[in-house]
Amino acid sequence: MIDTDAVPQVRRVVTAIPGPKSAEVLKRRTEATSGGLGMAFPVIVEKAHDAIILDIDGNQIIDLGAGIGVTNVGNSAPRVVERVIAQVQQFTHTNFTTAPYENYIEVCEWLNKNTPGKFAKKSVLVNSGAEAVENAIKIARHFTKRQAIVVFEHAYHGRTNLTMALTAKNMPYKEGFGPFANEVYRVPMPYSYRYEGNLAKITEESLEHIIHKIEKEIGAKNVAAILIEPIQGEGGFIVPPKGFLPGLQKFANENHVLFIADEVQSGFARTGNLFACEDENVVPDMVITAKGIGGGLPLAAVTGRADVMDSSHVGGLGGTYGGNPLACAAALGVFETIEEEKLVDRARLIGGILTARLTEMKNKYSVIGEVRGRGAMQAIELVKAGSKEPNPEAMAKVIKHCQQNGVLILTAGTYGNVIRFLPPLVITEALLNDALDVLDAGFAAL
Ligand SMILES: *Cc1c(COP(=O)(O)O)cnc(C)c1O
């Protein structure tokens, strides 16, 4: 078992960040690891539990990133750790398509039951969000016998070749990595903060424009699927206006286009629902999950209508490690933790604190242009005072201040000017407020 006493849930900064021991190892990082890898927080991790990361210099860092929305149940959550230890002593791998095992099936049963929609569903498990997106597209094309995929501005779907094509932002995700897959069509995302039409009519205007583009430029009968993040992640936590997702779903249904929700970042209790789609009772034909599903072990899934999921030939789906038994054991620990710790409710409570405190900061600091998001998935967009011009410089300064004071916060956004909050849902209120005090002081120091 993890020694939880060794990681008390309080912030403690005892060296500069990085401290001397981390700095030594980071030199080896530079020498040994690809220069293509970024680094958001320059320390070397020794242990982590719930919402505190302990580095090798003894600093206790508040984690407001949850490993990019992964450890929603907390780092090394007890039910996850226990189940993984038990599983590793039984067997580590057989390959589900060679000799199947029960926990893969249990994970699929849970997903089939708990993703939106009351109809018969089936699932397939893979290793990463990008691989799940790729599989959803394969399945959609095979089922519909159509090829076109509609995606959105500011979208992020992964870093493999097909998912780079589906992702909007060039730098750093796509620059120099082409050629990209074809039959991918991008349409505008209603980004209310930067919307230039009639804001009161954003939903109607956006739907009309998108549907017009689909009908005139692609042909609705050529579209296999519309793929969308119900709240965009890397794009800057852009929340579509009310009515937009239901309107899109209606168009999709009427035109036999599959509606696919990429819930990789927004899923698993993050937004105050198990899945973000539930907020407006949107029922996708397929739901893509990853990140929060495995509590830190690599796992992802596609869950969808049984007729859709069954459409491809035997052997058309699979992979060596997909639904590895250790990752499935972890997922069962995640599901159990979400239910027993009532993490959907906790996400709402955290959301209330974030909204209140971030709005208070927005009223004090003119560089904060907007506070947005839902539940424990919220962000602030930074601008030059008195305008909407992106302000990545202010963001860099505030993030640096948080780093030096032991608070890990992630950034996002097409314009590199969004600070996003993805705390583990088990974070204590005291710890969350302490981190927000540090952030507030960072703005005051600008
Ligand atoms: C992270 C992410 C992905 C890609 O997941 P990986 O596990 O990194 O491949 C896809 N879609 C969304 C919305 C994501 O946030």
The ligand as an SDF file (V2000), in Angstrom:
LIG
                    3D

 15 15  0  0  0  0  0  0  0  0999 V2000
   -6.1410   14.2370  -24.1580 C   0  0  0  0  0  0  0  0  0  0  0  0
   -7.2220   14.1990  -25.1540 C   0  0  0  0  0  0  0  0  0  0  0  0
   -7.2120   13.2890  -26.2340 C   0  0  0  0  0  0  0  0  0  0  0  0
   -6.0500   12.3760  -26.4880 C   0  0  0  0  0  0  0  0  0  0  0  0
   -5.8550   11.4690  -25.4510 O   0  0  0  0  0  0  0  0  0  0  0  0
   -4.4350   10.7210  -25.2990 P   0  0  0  0  0  0  0  0  0  0  0  0
   -4.6810    9.7100  -24.2270 O   0  0  0  0  0  0  0  0  0  0  0  0
   -3.4390   11.7630  -24.9390 O   0  0  0  0  0  0  0  0  0  0  0  0
   -4.1360   10.0980  -26.6220 O   0  0  0  0  0  0  0  0  0  0  0  0
   -8.3050   13.2640  -27.0770 C   0  0  0  0  0  0  0  0  0  0  0  0
   -9.3560   14.0910  -26.8880 N   0  0  0  0  0  0  0  0  0  0  0  0
   -9.3950   14.9660  -25.8750 C   0  0  0  0  0  0  0  0  0  0  0  0
  -10.5990   15.8320  -25.7000 C   0  0  0  0  0  0  0  0  0  0  0  0
   -8.3350   15.0720  -24.9800 C   0  0  0  0  0  0  0  0  0  0  0  0
   -8.3700   15.9640  -23.9910 O   0  0  0  0  0  0  0  0  0  0  0  0
  1  2  1  0
  2  3  1  0
  2 14  2  0
  3  4  1  0
  3 10  2  0
  4  5  1  0
  5  6  1  0
  6  7  2  0
  6  8  1  0
  6  9  1  0
 10 11  1  0
 11 12  2  0
 12 13  1  0
 12 14  1  0
 14 15  1  0
M  END
$$$$
